[in-house]
Amino acid sequence: MRKTDFLNASTAHLIRFGILIYWSIFWLFNVVDKVIGGAHFLWVGRDRFAQFQKYFASAGLEAPIIADASLVVAAALEVFAFLFFAGALAHFWRKNAGVARSWMAIGTGLTLLTFTIFSIGDHIFGDRFELLEHTLFWFSSIGSWVVFVHLERQGEDRITSIPRHQMVRTGLVSIGIAVATTVSIFQYNTDFFYRRTAALSAERVDADLYKVTFPFLGGSTVFEETLVKFLEEHPTKTVDHIYTVPKPLRLKKADALIFYIATKEKP
C-alpha cells in the first residue's frame, strides 16, 4: 500500500486496518510480558510464573511444573494469536482482503480459545477481577470480528473517505498523546523507580510486632533492605520470626503484600 493509498483510504478501510493493528500490538505486548516479567526500567509487568503457581497452590497443586506447563500452553496460544493477527495485517496492507480475513478468523478463534480457558481458570481459582477482564476481552474479540466482516460486506465505496485535514488533526493529536505518555513514563521512572530497591519503614502495631506494607514496585531487594533498616533503627530488638497474612488472602495481587516482624528484647 502506497502512502497516497493510505491517505485516500475509506473510513471502513481505516477502521479494519486499526482493528488488525490493535490485536497485533495487544498480543505482542502479552508475549513480551511473558518473556520479561516483573518490573524493570520502563517496563512494569506481572510475574506470571508466580501468579500461576499461587493459583494452582490454592487448589492444592503446589508442584511448580504444573503451573509452568500451564503458562507454556498459555504463552503458546498468545504467540500463535499474535502471528496470525500480524499475518492478517501484512496481507491487508498488501490488499489481499480475502487472505487477511482468513488469517484474522484464525487469530480471533485463538483469542476466544485463550480467554475461554483463562475465564474457566478464573472461576476455578475464584479471581473475579481477572474474570471480568477476560470476559470483556472475549466479547471485544467477537465485536471486532463482526465489525471487520460487516465493513467488508458493506463495500468500501459506500463510505466516504476521511478528509485530509481530519487526518492531519488526528495525527497531531495522536502524536501529542504519545509524547505526553512518554514524558509521563520517564518522569515516573525518575521520581518513583527508587521504590524498586528502597528500604521501607516498619509500622509498630504492638509492643513487639511491626507491620511492613510493600509498594507497587517492591521486590526482594526491598525486603532485604527493609530488614537491615529495621535492625539499625531498633538496636535493642532481635527478630523472632517473620510472617505474612494467611495464604488465601495473598492470592490476588502480589503488590499488596504485607508482612509482620515479630521481635523480642535482646538479653
N, C-alpha and C positions, 0 to 999 in steps of 0.2 A: 504494500500500500504506500503510495506516494504521499508527500506532505499535503499537496493540493487536494488529494482524495480525502484525506482526513478532515481538512478544514471544510470541505463541501459535503461531508457525510450527513446523512439524515439523523434526526433525533433518535429514531428507532435503532439505527446502526450504532450510535454512540452509547446508548443505554445497554445494548447487548455486549458491546465491547467492554463497558465498565463492569458488567456482571462477571465476565471472564477474568478481568484484572483483579477484581475483589477476591474471588475464590482462589485464584492462583497465589496472591500475596497472603491470604489467610492461611492456607495450608503450608506455604513456605515458612512463615513465622512459627507455625506449630512444630514443624520439623526442626527448625533451628533451636527452638526451645527445648526439644528433647536432647539435642546434641550438646548444647551449652549447659542449661540447667542452673539453678541457683541465681545469685546476684553477683554481677560483675560490673566493671566500668561501662556505663552507657547501656547496660542490659540488666534488667531485673526479671528473671523468670522463675518458674516454680520448679522445685526439686521433685520431679515426677517419680523418681525411684523411691524417695522417702514417702511420698504421698501414697503410692500403690502398696508399699509394704505396710503402712498404717491401716489402709483399707482391709487388706487380707488378714492382718493380725487381729483386727476387730472381729473377724469371722472365725478365728481360731486357726487360720492357716498362716503360721508365722515363718515358714521356710522362705528365705529370700528368693529362691529360684522360681517360686510360683509367681511372685509379684514381678520379677524381672522378665519372665516369659510372657506375662500378660502385657507388660509395657512394650516388649518387642513386637507383639502382634498389633498393638495399637499404633505404634510408630510405623509399621509396615503399611497399614491401611492409610495412614496420613501421607506417607511418601507416594503411594500409588495415586491417591486422590490429587495430590499436587501435580504429579506428572501428567495425568490426564487433563486437568484443567489448563496446565501450561501448554500441552499439545493442542487443546481446543483453541487457546488464544493464538498460537502460532498459525494454525490453519485459518482462523478467522481473519487474521492480519493479511494472509495471502489470498483472501476472498474465496476460500474453499468452504462455503457455508454448510454444505451437507456433511462434509467430514468433520467440521468443527462441532456440529450438533451431535454427531455420534460420539465424539470424544467427551463432550460435556455430559452426555447421557450416562456414560460410564463413570465419569467423575462425580456426578450427582448421586448415582447409585452407591458408590463407595462412601460418599459423605453421609448418606442416610444410614448405611450399614454401621458406620463408625459411631454416629451419635445414638443409634438404637442400642448398640452394645454398651456405650457409656451410660445411657439412661437406665438400662437394666441393672448395671452395676451401682448406679446411684440409689436405686430402690433397695437393692440388697444391703448396701452399706449405710443407708439412711442419710445420705448427703443431699438435703433438699435444695441447697443453693446451687450445687453442680447440676442437679436435675433440671432446675429452671433454666439454667444457661444452655444446657444441651438440648432441651426441648425447643427453646427459641431458635437455636441454630438449625434444628431439624426442620421446622416449619419455614425458616428463611431459605433453606436449600430448595424445598418444594416450590416456594413462591418465586424464587429466581428462575427456576426451570420453566415454570408456567409463563412468566413474563418473556423469557427468552424465545420460547416457541411461539407465543402469541404474536409478538412483534414480527417474527419472521413470516408468519402466515398472513399478517395484515398487508405486508408488502411495503418496502421502504419508500416507494414513490408516493404513497398516500400521506406521508408525514413530511412536513416542510423541514428544510434544513435549518440549523441554528445560525442566526446572523453572525457575521464575523465579529462585530463589536461585542456581542454577548460572549463569544468565545474568548476574546481578549480579556474582558472583565472577569470572567470565571477563572481564567488562567492566573490573572493578577491576584485575585482573592485566594486561590489555592496556594500560590507561592507565598503570600503573606501568612497564611495559616501554618504552612510548613516551616517558614522561618521562625515564627513565634514559638512553635512547638520545639524546634531545635534549640533555640535560646533557652527555653524553659528546662529542657533536659540537661543541657550543660550547666545551667545555673543550679539545678538541684544537685548535680554531682559535685559542684564546687562547695555548696553550702551544707549538704547533708550526708555525703557519702562517708564521712568520718564515722557514722553510726555503724558501719560495717565492722569496725575494729575497736571503737572507743569503749572503755570500761563504763559500767553502769553503777548507779548508786543504789544501795540496798535500803529499803524502807522497813523500819522497825515496826513489827506488829505485836510483839510480846517481849517479855524480858529477855528471852534467849532465842527469839525467832525473827528472821528478817525475810522480806519478800523482794524479788527482783523481777521486773517486767521487761521482756525483750522488745526492742524496737523492730520496725519493719525489715530492716536490712541486717538484723543481728545474726551472727554466725558463731562458730566455735571459738574464734579469737575473742569475741565479746565475752563469752562465758569465762574463758581463761583469765582475761584481763580483769574481769569483774571480781573474781576470787582473789587475785593479787591485791587489788584496791581495797577489798573488804578487810583483808588481814592487816593491811597497813593502817587502815582507819580504826581498827579495833584490836589493838595490840594485846589487850587483856583477855581476848576471846580465842577459843580454838574451835574449829569446825567439827561438830559431832557427826552430822550427816547432811546430805542434800537430797531433796525430793521434789517432784513436780506434782501437779494435780493428777487425780486418777486418770488412767488411760482413756476411758470413754469420753472424757472432756477434752482430750488432746487430739481428736481425730479430725477436726475441722481445718483450722489454719495454723500451720507451724509458726507463723509470725506472731501469734498471740500467746506464745509460750510464757508461762510464769513458773518460776521455781523458788523454793524456800530453802533458806540456810538455817539449820538448827545448830546452835552453839552451846558451849558451856565455858565457864570461867577456867582460866589456866590455874593449875595448882600452885 
